[in-house]
Amino acid sequence: MCYVSLVDRLWRITGDNAVLEEFYPAVKKSTQYTVAMSTDHGEDAVISMPDDMRSEWWEGFDWYGMATHAGALRISNMAIAERMARAVGDEAFAGQCREWFRQGTASIENKMWNEEAGCYLLYHHPKLGKKDETIMANQLDGEWNNDFHGLGGIFRKGRIDRALETIKKSCMAPYGAVAFARSQDFMPLVTYGIHTSEIMMLAFAYMYEGFRETGLDVLRNCLENFFLKHRVAWDLPSWSQALRPSQKAR
């Protein structure tokens, strides 16, 4: 998905169709490979982790089956690839991408929404009986990516608003946001580390969905942590210590 996203950004910002002509074959193969990795999951393949590879860029733990974060980013991949396919006249593949998009959104809305918590499940593998209700601050990254690329939404709007409210209650912190929490009562799993780019994407997600002040607060707190507390504005590390383990997150 990251590769497809980068090609699209280059194409859109330059307006040069030669970029698309050069990279579209690789985009198509990458997209096909992405789905092929999880075909054992049938109609849920688009949003499912391969059974023999349970890690994504949040590599600190295993993921099983359907995963909201990676799954929604894959759905965004389908939307991006569909637009490229139509631009080059590959209507057959454009139609396939549209079908994968439909399958992915159906799986994520019908099987991953946690009504009680007001957000989406971290992952769910029905056959293995594995389900994780951990609240992930960046569960809507796929929605942000589609917004960023000027494409339509992935999740249901009403559920997006509820999920962002749940994240606001459970994950917000003076330095931006914690990555994961166990409940809406703010029980962070990571109390002294933050993922810079993910916090920024969370902030942008709030702003794209109409919660401008919340998004600005998240971004401001994140940058103040780097610029003023740790003074690392020059290299802007991916991860940074925000609170010492002995400190209590509030």
C-alpha positions, 0 to 999 in steps of 0.5 A: 500500500505504501508503494502504491500511495507514493506513486499516486502522490508523485503522479498527482503532484506532477500531473505528469502521465509519464509517471503513471505509464512507467509505474502502473504495471508495478502498482497493479502487480503490487495490488494483486500481490497484496490481496493474494497474500490473504486469499485463505480468508475468502471474502475477508481477504482484503482486510486480513493478515496472511496467516504466516505473516502476522506483522505490519508496520506496528511490529511490536506484537502479532496480528491475527485475521482481519485487522482494522488498521492494515485492512483499511489501508489496503482498502485505500490501496484499492481506491488509489489503484482503481483511479490509476487503472481507469486513467490508463484504460485498464477497465477490467482491473479497475472493476476488480479494484472496485470489487475488492474495495466493496468486499473490504468495506463490507468486511470491516463494517460488518465484522470489525465494529465494536458497538459497546466500545464505540470503535473498531476491533484491533483484529479478529480471527473467528476460526482461531477464536482470536479477538482483540478489543484494544483501542488503537489511536490510529485505527482510521489511518486508511480513512485519512489516506483516502482523504489525503489522496482526494478519494471517497471515504472508507468507514461509515461517517457516523462510526468515524465520529464515534471512533474519534470520540472514543480515541479522544477519551481513551488515548489523548495525552499531553504529548499528543496521544498514546498508541493503544489503550485498553478502555475509554478510562485511559489505560494506556499500553504505552505510557512513555513512547510515541510514534511521531508520524502516526500522531500526525496522521491522527491529528490530520484525521480529526481535521479532515473529519471536521474536528479542527481544534482537536486535531490542532491540539494533538499536533501542537502537543506532539510538536511541542514535545519534540521542539521544546522538551526533547529539542529534536526538531532537526531529525524529528525521530519516528519514536520518542520518549514522552513520559518516563515509566515512573510518570503517570499519564494523564 
